[in-house]
Amino acid sequence: MLYMTADQKSENKYLQKCLDFLNGGNLPGNKETVELGDGIRCIGNYYDTLPAAQCKFEAHHKFCDIQCVVSGEEKMGITPAGKGVAGEYNEAKDVYFVETEAEEYVELKAGSVLVLYPEDLHQVKVQLEEGKPVAITKMVFKVPVELLK
């Protein structure tokens, strides 16, 4: 896991490509996908945060997630892969869900960027304060793992 802000620069040209697109301002709508080349895509996500008990842990094998909060705030549960009970892997969507508990929470606000690798189980959409949903605009970049090594 790597935490940074949207205004930082990266030495990795593929991560920088995502940051440049994010800061370019022409972002996709909810559930829309924009192909950026090199196997990288950006998916728009617009939702209200939920209580932690309603949020699943997920992970991926082939892609890293770069989760970028554009507006709103949430916290994300993080725990290492291999913990908990893993569900079936959906190869077409490159995702599997895991029943586990967060080892830590990371608070994400507008401008936050979190790079998640296959070893990072992550629980998205979690309310900062239980019972207080917040509207989120977030861009999730899917980047082939080999490009972020």
Secondary structure, DSSP 4 states (H G I P E B T S, - for coil): -EEEETTS--SSHHHHHHHHHHHHS----BT-EEEEETTEEEEEEEEE-B-GGG--EEE-SSEEEEEEEEESEEEEEEEETTSSEE---BTTTTBEEEE---SEEEEEETTEEEEE-TTEEEEEEE-SSTT---EEEEEEEEEEGGGG-
